């Protein structure tokens, strides 16, 4: 009997999906880091927004401030996050932690009253080294004016966030911090612009301290939506409830092959008997973390399971469904948003998991070239790349084969 299954329902909202990052735009809620000081430049480049992992600019996170008026939106900055919870000066920390209540406090207080009250807490924490910037509205994300000696105070008492576990449907969890090592504004500017360079006019953009206790948001973009995608999903299809495999039906002969390309591309070739499909793997939407989990789920028999691979323009969906025989599964590759099946057949579950595992090990051991891979990688200094290979080969599922 020829079997046909419908596509699973697609969630319209991002699911909980942990994204380890040490730079780039934060997508989840910032509850764990607020209130904080945020030393950042106004605006952020596309690269600063979509970068996820870096060896040289660790801790440069993009955070958006919500804007009001006739055209509300999100104005993004990029810089260093200094949570007040990490301040080792108890008196300064206590004074700064009073500011959110002053901003959101009694409705009868005028803006001038609030500015005076906030400034009093800043003076208690930093003397006269940090002042509320003129015309700031104290909306939970407001700019401050530093003195030259502020950065020595930050060096003495503050840490900043260098690594997080982001979650577009949840909160951002702090996973790493370092001591604020810059003793002056000049030191910080030299480090920052040593990474980013000057603008097209040869100027350095200023770094401004902000007090942030709310009013944050992420700037929607194609890249951030893809980072916020659901990852693995559980399709609703359960063909084994309604059908049995035809007697005498043999498993398809399976082929799995990865091929390294140039400029941040690779290929996945999947074949069943004489039919082959080639899926393009993009460094912009690195599929390897999900491929590893997808393979492990298949190996453990935790089915059904499905994942998407974004080929920058079209998306392939890889689905594995249970049949009435526990050790045999349906492998299907479809084109998302199209009524197109690219590949489909019955295979051994154990064979599929083993073939994927063996080929991933071979690929990362002998063929994978880190150059140009992953937009989160910095091109300078030459050869200074995040170890995608090491991250893959240290994955517990692949490491269990050694």
BELZI-V516275 format. One record per helix or strand of 2 or more residues. SS is the DSSP state (H for helix, E for strand). FROM is the first residue (numbers start at 1). TO is the last residue. If there is no record, write none. Layout:
BEGIN
SS:FROM:TO
SS:FROM:TO
END
This chain:
BEGIN
E:18:21
E:24:25
H:31:33
E:36:42
H:46:50
E:61:67
E:73:83
H:84:86
H:90:97
H:99:103
H:111:126
E:130:132
E:141:146
H:150:157
E:159:167
E:173:179
H:185:196
E:208:212
E:216:217
H:222:227
H:239:241
E:254:260
E:265:272
E:275:282
H:288:300
E:305:310
E:315:322
E:328:335
E:340:348
H:349:367
H:388:393
H:396:399
END
